[in-house]
Amino acid sequence: MGMVQRIIDFDNYHLSEESVARLNDLDNHPIDYSDDPAQTIEEMRKGHQLALEIRKKQMFSLRLKKSTLDWWKSLGDGYTTIMARLLDEATRHPEWVKKCL
């Protein structure tokens, strides 16, 4: 069984003293792998390939009014990711799309 090392950079988080103590205490509680069946290297490779396929995204082009694009860009770095998330969410809410038809 492999070893998992926890590294926590407390300088980048605003945590209470209680939260820091609880995180530090994690080292006293080993991870329980009993519900995780052993996998062969080949099974792990297949799982990794499947995860990559699921995450694969397609490029496409979209024409927007300048003011619309400016608004999206005003959100800062990652605005295209936010746009993609909104479109993904719209697939689960057909009523949103119907409002725009």
C-alpha positions in Angstrom: 0.0 0.0 0.0 1.3 3.4 -0.9 1.8 6.3 1.4 -0.2 9.5 1.2 1.6 12.7 2.4 -0.5 15.6 3.4 1.0 19.0 2.8 -1.0 22.0 3.9 0.2 25.6 3.2 -1.5 27.5 6.0 -0.2 30.8 4.8 -2.6 30.8 1.9 -5.7 30.1 3.9 -7.6 32.0 6.6 -8.3 29.2 9.1 -9.3 29.2 12.7 -7.0 27.7 15.3 -9.5 24.8 15.6 -9.4 24.1 11.9 -5.6 24.1 11.9 -5.6 21.7 14.9 -8.1 19.4 13.1 -6.0 19.4 9.9 -2.8 18.7 11.9 -4.6 15.8 13.7 -5.2 14.1 10.3 -1.7 12.5 10.5 -2.9 10.6 13.5 -5.7 9.0 11.4 -4.5 6.8 8.6 -6.6 6.7 5.4 -8.8 3.6 5.3 -8.5 1.9 1.9 -10.6 -1.1 2.9 -13.5 -0.1 0.6 -11.2 0.6 -2.4 -10.5 -2.6 -4.3 -6.9 -3.2 -5.5 -6.4 -2.4 -9.1 -3.9 -3.6 -11.6 -1.8 -1.1 -13.5 -3.8 -1.8 -16.7 -7.1 -1.0 -14.8 -5.6 2.2 -13.6 -4.5 3.1 -17.1 -8.0 2.4 -18.5 -9.5 4.6 -15.7 -7.1 7.4 -16.4 -7.9 7.2 -20.2 -11.6 7.3 -19.5 -11.2 10.3 -17.2 -9.3 12.1 -19.9 -12.0 11.4 -22.5 -14.7 12.6 -20.2 -12.8 15.9 -19.6 -12.0 16.4 -23.2 -13.5 19.6 -24.5 -14.3 20.8 -28.1 -13.4 24.2 -29.5 -16.1 26.2 -31.2 -16.7 29.7 -32.4 -19.4 32.1 -31.2 -20.4 35.5 -32.5 -21.3 38.0 -29.8 -22.1 41.7 -29.7 -19.0 43.7 -28.6 -20.8 44.9 -25.4 -21.6 41.2 -24.5 -18.0 40.1 -25.0 -16.8 43.1 -23.0 -19.1 42.1 -20.2 -17.8 38.6 -20.1 -14.2 39.8 -20.3 -14.9 42.1 -17.4 -15.1 39.0 -15.2 -11.4 38.6 -15.6 -9.2 35.6 -16.3 -11.2 32.5 -16.7 -14.2 34.2 -18.2 -14.4 31.5 -20.9 -14.5 28.8 -18.2 -17.4 30.6 -16.6 -19.1 30.9 -20.0 -18.6 27.1 -20.5 -20.0 26.3 -17.1 -23.1 28.4 -17.7 -23.7 26.7 -21.0 -23.2 23.3 -19.3 -25.7 24.3 -16.7 -28.2 25.4 -19.3 -28.3 21.8 -20.7 -29.8 20.8 -17.3 -32.3 23.7 -17.3 -34.2 23.6 -20.6 -36.5 26.4 -19.3 -33.5 28.8 -19.5 -33.1 28.0 -23.2 -36.9 28.3 -23.9 -36.8 31.9 -22.6 -34.3 32.8 -25.3 -36.0 31.0 -28.3 
